[in-house]
Amino acid sequence: MEQHSMIVYILLAIVVTNLIRVAPMVFIKGQIRNRFIRSFLYYVPYVTLAVMTFPDMVLVTPTSLPGVMALLAGLVAAWFRLGLFPVAFICCVVTYLLI
């Protein structure tokens, strides 16, 4: 890959990333009062985290059984309102024990 095109790609990634972060601050001046939009924005980080981690939980082990069992253990731990760190720790321990 040429040096020039690499620099263009990096600059384009910087512009797109910053545009996503700056655009809401520029276009939305006041507090968001719509209940639907507020609840949507509240759950976006959780959905993003789930979408990024779920495929790796199932596909990273030699078989999918440890990943699925860790997912179930994490769901049970989250159901009992444990925090993010304890849920992640429980999932790691279950995966480690089943490999």
Sine and cosine of phi, psi and omega as CSV:
sin_phi,cos_phi,sin_psi,cos_psi,sin_omega,cos_omega
0.00,0.00,0.69,-0.73,-0.02,-1.00
-0.94,0.33,0.47,-0.88,0.01,-1.00
-0.89,0.45,-0.64,0.77,-0.03,-1.00
-0.89,0.45,-0.72,0.69,-0.03,-1.00
-0.93,0.37,-0.54,0.84,0.05,-1.00
-0.89,0.46,-0.67,0.74,0.02,-1.00
-0.91,0.40,-0.64,0.77,0.03,-1.00
-0.89,0.46,-0.68,0.73,0.01,-1.00
-0.90,0.44,-0.66,0.75,0.01,-1.00
-0.91,0.41,-0.70,0.72,0.03,-1.00
-0.90,0.44,-0.62,0.78,0.05,-1.00
-0.90,0.44,-0.66,0.76,0.05,-1.00
-0.90,0.44,-0.63,0.77,0.03,-1.00
-0.90,0.43,-0.70,0.71,-0.02,-1.00
-0.90,0.44,-0.72,0.70,-0.03,-1.00
-0.90,0.43,-0.70,0.72,0.00,-1.00
-0.88,0.47,-0.72,0.69,-0.01,-1.00
-0.95,0.32,-0.52,0.85,0.04,-1.00
-0.90,0.44,-0.65,0.76,0.03,-1.00
-0.90,0.44,-0.58,0.82,-0.04,-1.00
-0.99,0.13,-0.53,0.85,-0.09,-1.00
-1.00,0.01,-0.53,0.85,-0.08,-1.00
-0.83,0.56,-0.72,0.70,0.02,-1.00
-0.88,0.48,-0.59,0.80,0.00,-1.00
-0.94,0.35,-0.48,0.88,-0.02,-1.00
-0.99,0.17,-0.67,0.74,-0.13,-0.99
-1.00,-0.01,-0.38,0.92,-0.01,-1.00
-0.94,-0.33,0.95,-0.31,-0.09,-1.00
-1.00,0.06,-0.71,0.71,-0.10,-1.00
-0.98,-0.22,-0.20,-0.98,0.02,-1.00
-0.97,0.26,0.61,-0.80,0.03,-1.00
-0.98,0.17,0.84,-0.54,-0.07,-1.00
-0.97,-0.26,-0.25,0.97,-0.01,-1.00
-0.94,0.35,0.83,-0.56,-0.05,-1.00
-0.89,0.45,-0.64,0.77,-0.02,-1.00
-0.90,0.44,-0.74,0.67,-0.02,-1.00
-0.91,0.40,-0.64,0.77,0.03,-1.00
-0.89,0.46,-0.70,0.72,0.01,-1.00
-0.94,0.35,-0.59,0.81,0.06,-1.00
-0.88,0.48,-0.74,0.68,0.00,-1.00
-0.92,0.38,-0.47,0.88,0.03,-1.00
-0.92,0.39,-0.63,0.78,-0.09,-1.00
-1.00,-0.02,-0.13,0.99,-0.03,-1.00
-0.84,0.54,-0.71,0.70,0.01,-1.00
-0.88,0.47,-0.61,0.79,-0.01,-1.00
-0.93,0.37,-0.66,0.75,0.02,-1.00
-0.91,0.40,-0.66,0.75,0.02,-1.00
-0.88,0.47,-0.70,0.72,0.04,-1.00
-0.88,0.47,-0.67,0.74,0.01,-1.00
-0.91,0.42,-0.67,0.74,-0.01,-1.00
-0.92,0.40,-0.55,0.84,0.00,-1.00
-0.98,0.21,-0.54,0.84,-0.11,-0.99
-0.99,-0.12,-0.48,0.88,-0.09,-1.00
-0.86,0.51,-0.75,0.66,0.00,-1.00
-0.87,0.50,-0.62,0.78,0.00,-1.00
-0.94,0.35,-0.53,0.85,0.02,-1.00
-0.88,0.48,-0.62,0.78,-0.07,-1.00
-1.00,0.05,-0.55,0.84,-0.15,-0.99
-0.99,-0.14,-0.18,0.98,-0.12,-0.99
-0.98,0.17,-0.42,0.91,-0.02,-1.00
-1.00,0.03,0.33,-0.94,0.00,-1.00
-0.85,0.53,-0.63,0.78,0.12,-0.99
-0.87,-0.49,0.28,-0.96,-0.05,-1.00
-1.00,0.10,-0.15,0.99,-0.04,-1.00
-0.86,0.50,-0.76,0.65,0.02,-1.00
-0.87,0.49,-0.61,0.79,0.01,-1.00
-0.92,0.39,-0.66,0.75,0.01,-1.00
-0.93,0.38,-0.65,0.76,0.03,-1.00
-0.91,0.41,-0.62,0.78,0.06,-1.00
-0.91,0.42,-0.62,0.78,0.06,-1.00
-0.88,0.47,-0.71,0.70,0.03,-1.00
-0.90,0.44,-0.66,0.75,0.04,-1.00
-0.90,0.44,-0.63,0.78,0.05,-1.00
-0.91,0.41,-0.62,0.78,0.05,-1.00
-0.91,0.42,-0.66,0.76,0.03,-1.00
-0.91,0.42,-0.70,0.72,0.01,-1.00
-0.90,0.44,-0.64,0.77,0.03,-1.00
-0.94,0.35,-0.54,0.84,0.04,-1.00
-0.88,0.48,-0.58,0.82,0.03,-1.00
-1.00,0.05,0.29,0.96,0.12,-0.99
0.87,0.48,0.58,0.81,0.15,-0.99
-0.96,0.26,0.38,-0.92,-0.03,-1.00
-0.97,0.25,0.02,-1.00,-0.04,-1.00
-0.90,0.45,-0.70,0.71,-0.02,-1.00
-0.91,0.42,-0.74,0.67,0.05,-1.00
-0.88,0.47,-0.61,0.79,0.03,-1.00
-0.90,0.43,-0.70,0.71,0.02,-1.00
-0.90,0.44,-0.64,0.77,0.02,-1.00
-0.90,0.44,-0.70,0.71,0.01,-1.00
-0.89,0.46,-0.68,0.73,0.01,-1.00
-0.88,0.47,-0.67,0.74,0.02,-1.00
-0.90,0.43,-0.68,0.73,-0.01,-1.00
-0.91,0.42,-0.69,0.72,0.01,-1.00
-0.88,0.47,-0.69,0.72,0.01,-1.00
-0.89,0.45,-0.71,0.71,-0.01,-1.00
-0.89,0.46,-0.65,0.76,-0.02,-1.00
-0.94,0.34,-0.48,0.88,-0.07,-1.00
-1.00,-0.05,-0.13,0.99,0.01,-1.00
-0.98,0.17,0.00,0.00,0.00,0.00
